[in-house]
Amino acid sequence: MSADQMLPKLELWGGVECTVNRVGDRYFDQLQRNGHDTRIEDLDCFANLGIQAIRYPILWERTAPNGPEQADWSWADERLAYLDDIGIRPIVGLVHHGSGPPHTSLLDPEFANGLAEFAQAVATRYPWLEYYTPVNEPLTTARFSGLYGHWYPHAQDDRSFIRALINQCRGVALSMEAIRRVNPAAKLVQTEDLGKVFGTPLLSYQVAFENARRWLSFDLLCGRVDRSHELWDYLRQSGTEESDLDWFLDHPCPPDIFGINRYLTSDRFLDERLDRYPIHTHGGNGRHQYADVEAVRVCEEGICPPETLLKEVWERYHQPIAVTEVHLGCTREEQLRWLKEIWDAAQHLRQEGVDLRAVTAWSLLGAYDWNSLVTRDECFYEPGVFDVRPPCSSTLQSPSPRPTAIATMLRHLSHGEPYNHPLLEVPGWWQRSDRLLYPPISCFHTHTSEDSANFPSTHSLTHPSTHPPITPSPLLITGATGTLGQAFARICDVRGIPYRLLSRQDMDVTNPAMVEQVLTEMQPWAVINAAGYVRVDDAERESHLCRSINTDGAAILAESCAQRNIGLITFSSDLVFDGDRQQPYLESDPVAPLNVYGHSKAQAERQVLHHHPDSLVIRTSAFFGPWDDHNFLTIALRTLKAGQPFLAAEDAIVSPTYVPDLVNASLDLLVDGERGIWHLANPGAIAWADLARQTAQLAGVDASAIQPCSTQSFGYAASRPAYSVLSSERGILLPDLDRAIAQYLHECDRVHV
């Protein structure tokens, strides 16, 4: 019998991003941001994934900010009872990157006692609860709050860092003592981010220190920090009393399960050669100045593989392990690749005899503003297993989580079934050479044998493959000469999506035999139909040609893709509407085109969905982007910079669409397996003249030469709607127009440098 067969089945857990961190006097509450605070029905969505357990918040700050005697248990009562009914085991968190209620802080000597009092109240009310995480990532929280000053109480010194860490770890131990007085069988699932540090030989002493410090929360709880501990002198020199350290020797509280939160950017590289790195990475320790950068961006070998890191935990503590957070704020296929890598690593370690209990899909509902470490309120959202970006506020329906491809993957894993997707055959960005932003360095060779005893093992940094390289099925993109087709190709390069960009000579979509031949030869997993007849006014006199390409070609492609079970995206337009309203159009609104081009797109929508019901039809509007010279904004800025007048309509209201946003969202929806009609445009209703004026002002260009005029004055052959703003009843996936314009200008500057 193999070691894996002797262990319980690898479980699939889930987690809701529930951070309540404090910046100054403002609290950032993820449960309010993601809407789970008021949506108990989310729990049914989680149950459908097949997860066995969930890291779930019953947070001190939210439940009992004024003490247990004034606690409001209504939210917890309802949620915990519901979880019990649907058979999901809660792992209850009491503080999640928080600093407690307003009356306390991580530096408060009474923090630990206050937390333990709350823990006892939780256990008394819910004596059946078995698994607890009183404090999530105490070391990380202590660094962010006591060493780097990001979060309250915003300290930036070693003394405060250690005090914050000791208070949290003491709070964990006292909380578990209190909980076990009620339920002696209660178990501690202690989480921590164990990012590894690498560096140059000069900085080997700092690297060794950082890699020793990453274990400190676990070592304190396990009663390992005595006078022989490698960090004892550091702790004492930083002002820690011996009695504070001895307390943990007298009150050991080893985790029943060591929870490892694994993130790609947690591994760091230290380098004294400051000229290699941007100034914002520069820092030091008083002895040397050095840059602190993401290891994945500089180490030739890449990050420390999950197997290596988890094996180190096992060899150090020989206690059960769970991966308690797996999340990647990135494109959908990269999220899938990262989760699969961790899951496969866990399975492999179990075969080697490591008692690894579970892998946790974190951020079930995504996360807000973690790109700024939750120090700014910018509504920057990262989807997770579900996407909770709401529909247009004018719809009557309430927002509900939309399952992404990760949800499909989890359902397969929870049932012991393989999950296959062609994009999983491509290495993640952290394994591709284009991840390197700085001169590459071999991390494996940067440490001397002298410091190897203090530095955790660096073996297996590479990702060897015992299999010959696989040629994944490509994504076919039509419209090689068009703005959209070229944008898809460019972004597929960045995202690591193999593709073939086809011209009309390569595949004429109006030729059924040619379409059949190309699909048979290339065996794509999906097709992006970015080809089309786009000359709106010429279509009035070339109606047959317009309909042949836009309608018949799209239908031919849809029918052929459907026969082969190939995914399809095709694009439609805001010109399927007549503009006889003053509120944004939604997907279910009836179409009523005013011109030949609009008719061709409306007919294409019907025929494509008739032939291929699983295809994705995306309506969009008014392209602008940094990579072509012929869109409205680029022409406007070029004209104004030349000192020439620029005419723009002031009576036509549109919802402009930033092409990179459109392409990325379209690809995510394709990977998710979405179907039907979607509206994708950057939220915002604006007249063409105002769009030109706003962009010029943001670009620092004199806008006085913009001349507003009527649409009629242009003498267009094709009628156009006066109002064609798009919104969505399915989900607002693109950032607002102001942010899109700013990104456009930034990218234009970068492209033309």
Summary of the structure (lengths in Angstrom):
residues: 753
radius of gyration: 28.4
end to end distance: 62.3
largest distance: 89.3
contacts: 2578
relative contact order: 0.08
helix: 42%
strand: 17%
